[in-house]
Amino acid sequence: MTLPFGLIGIPELKFYYIIENFNSTIDNFSLLQSTEREAVTFLLYHQEVNNSLINKIDIITTCMLIGMKKEEVDLFLIASLKKGVEGKTNIALNTKAPLFIDRNNNIGMQYVLQNNLYSTQHLL
């Protein structure tokens, strides 16, 4: 898959693949692996267009702005693991800058949503 603008913070890396079902004990999570730099891997959380984390109108508007059809888009949130209280591990999702992937053209774009409803550290 190609990300023509890369990801935020590493725009120079443009080629990735997604590893689905990498762990049978957790649902909706995939890995995003760079083909250009082996050490660059991200945990992704898959979301439907209709979801409780990002307003549907923001998803539809973004699809129009970046030239993708919402019917052909897979939506992912970059996830991170955070140590919480008493050593418990929490999962934080970046709802501010989701990754939109056009599954038919194998091209993607990370887009920063332009309102204050979303966070880079939304706890799951």
URWOJO-V417136 format. One record per backbone hydrogen bond with DSSP energy under -1.0 kcal/mol. CO is the residue of the C=O (numbers start at 1). NH is the residue of the N-H. E is the energy in kcal/mol with one decimal. If there is no record, write none. Layout:
co;nh;e
CO;NH;E
CO;NH;E
//
This chain:
co;nh;e
1;16;-2.5
2;108;-2.6
3;6;-2.4
7;10;-2.1
10;7;-1.1
10;13;-1.4
14;3;-3.1
15;35;-2.6
17;33;-3.0
19;31;-2.2
23;26;-1.4
28;46;-3.1
30;44;-3.1
31;19;-2.9
32;42;-2.4
33;17;-2.1
37;40;-2.3
40;34;-2.5
42;32;-3.0
43;79;-3.3
44;30;-2.1
45;77;-2.2
55;59;-1.6
56;60;-2.7
57;61;-2.5
58;62;-2.1
59;63;-2.5
60;64;-2.0
61;65;-2.4
62;66;-2.4
63;68;-3.0
69;72;-2.1
72;103;-2.2
74;101;-2.5
75;47;-2.9
76;99;-3.3
77;45;-2.6
78;94;-2.4
80;92;-3.0
82;90;-3.7
84;87;-1.3
85;88;-1.8
88;84;-3.9
90;82;-3.1
91;124;-3.2
92;80;-2.5
93;95;-1.2
93;122;-2.7
96;113;-3.2
98;111;-2.3
99;76;-2.5
100;109;-2.5
101;74;-2.8
101;103;-1.0
102;106;-1.5
102;107;-1.2
106;2;-2.0
107;102;-3.1
109;100;-3.1
119;95;-2.1
119;96;-1.3
122;93;-3.3
//
